């Protein structure tokens, strides 16, 4: 038996808008409605299940992408929202090169801190 993450719930002020925002940034299929959720399916079978909420506590989500996908994703990030080289948001307008890869943090519509990296941390 293996243990793997299947899904997590993401609070949003507008579940469909937030899920669609991330789908567009990452180049994924649009979210689908399932009960009270807007479900965004990732390529590895994990889903982000967005739900409408009145109180949003900022969360962090990191996505690993192939090297050839980073630049198109980064272009969409630059066109859509603020981005940073670090999780403290102290280096705006920059990317990072941790572990010999490329990485960037960006804000979603509800101020969740999203991250795209091309190498897992500690892999170099």
matplotlib code that plots the C-alpha trace (Angstrom):
import matplotlib.pyplot as plt

x = [0.0, 1.2, 0.3, -0.4, -2.2, -5.5, -7.0, -7.0, -9.7, -8.8, -11.1, -11.9, -14.1, -15.2, -14.3, -14.8, -12.9, -9.9, -9.8, -10.0, -7.2, -4.8, -5.9, -5.1, -1.7, -0.6, -2.1, -4.5, -8.0, -10.7, -12.1, -15.3, -18.1, -18.5, -21.0, -20.0, -16.5, -14.7, -12.3, -8.9, -7.3, -3.5, -1.5, -0.5, -4.1, -4.2, -6.9, -7.4, -11.0, -12.0, -14.9, -16.5, -15.6, -16.2, -12.9, -9.7, -6.5, -3.6, -2.1, 0.9, 0.8, 3.9, 3.8, 6.7, 6.8, 9.0, 11.7, 10.0, 6.8, 8.3, 8.7, 5.1, 3.8, 6.0, 4.8, 1.1, 2.1, 3.7, 0.6, -1.8, -0.5, 2.4, 5.3, 8.4, 11.6, 10.9, 8.0, 8.3, 7.4, 10.5, 12.0, 9.1, 9.6, 12.3, 12.6, 15.0, 17.4, 17.3, 18.8, 19.9, 16.3, 13.9, 11.3, 8.8, 6.1, 2.9, -0.4, -3.7, -7.0, -7.4, -3.8, -2.8, 0.9, 1.4, 4.8, 6.2, 9.5, 11.4, 13.5, 12.5, 14.1, 17.2, 17.6, 21.0]
y = [0.0, 3.5, 6.8, 9.7, 13.0, 12.8, 16.3, 19.3, 21.9, 25.5, 28.3, 31.1, 34.1, 32.9, 29.2, 29.1, 32.3, 31.2, 27.7, 29.1, 31.6, 28.8, 26.5, 29.3, 30.1, 26.5, 25.6, 23.0, 22.0, 24.2, 23.2, 21.1, 21.4, 18.6, 19.2, 22.5, 22.4, 23.7, 20.9, 21.6, 18.3, 18.3, 16.1, 13.7, 12.9, 15.3, 17.8, 21.2, 21.4, 25.1, 26.0, 29.4, 30.8, 34.1, 33.8, 33.1, 32.2, 32.4, 29.1, 28.0, 25.6, 24.6, 23.0, 21.3, 21.7, 20.5, 22.9, 23.5, 24.6, 27.1, 30.0, 29.9, 29.7, 32.5, 34.7, 34.1, 34.9, 38.2, 39.1, 38.3, 39.0, 40.0, 37.6, 37.2, 35.2, 34.3, 33.3, 36.4, 38.5, 40.6, 40.2, 41.4, 41.1, 38.4, 34.7, 32.3, 29.5, 27.2, 23.7, 24.7, 25.1, 28.0, 29.1, 31.9, 32.7, 34.5, 35.7, 34.2, 36.2, 35.3, 36.0, 32.3, 32.1, 29.9, 28.6, 27.1, 25.3, 23.1, 21.2, 19.9, 21.6, 19.7, 17.9, 19.4]
z = [0.0, -0.7, 1.0, -1.3, -1.1, -3.0, -2.5, -0.2, 0.3, -0.6, 0.8, -1.6, -1.8, -5.3, -5.7, -9.5, -10.2, -8.0, -9.4, -12.9, -12.2, -11.1, -14.0, -16.5, -14.8, -14.8, -18.2, -16.8, -17.8, -16.3, -12.9, -12.7, -10.2, -7.7, -4.9, -3.2, -4.8, -7.9, -8.4, -10.1, -11.1, -11.2, -13.6, -10.8, -9.8, -6.8, -6.8, -5.2, -4.2, -3.9, -1.7, -1.0, 2.3, 4.1, 6.1, 4.3, 6.0, 3.5, 2.6, 0.6, -2.4, -4.3, -7.8, -9.5, -13.2, -16.1, -17.1, -20.5, -18.8, -16.5, -18.9, -20.3, -16.8, -15.7, -18.6, -17.5, -13.8, -14.9, -16.9, -14.1, -10.6, -8.3, -8.0, -5.8, -5.4, -1.8, 0.5, 2.6, -0.5, 0.2, -3.3, -5.6, -9.3, -9.1, -9.5, -7.7, -8.8, -5.8, -6.3, -9.8, -11.0, -11.4, -9.0, -8.3, -5.8, -6.7, -5.2, -6.1, -5.9, -2.2, -1.2, -1.0, -1.8, -4.8, -5.9, -9.1, -9.0, -11.5, -8.9, -5.5, -2.6, -1.4, -4.8, -5.7]

ax = plt.figure().add_subplot(projection="3d")
ax.plot(x, y, z, "-o")
ax.set_aspect("equal")
plt.show()
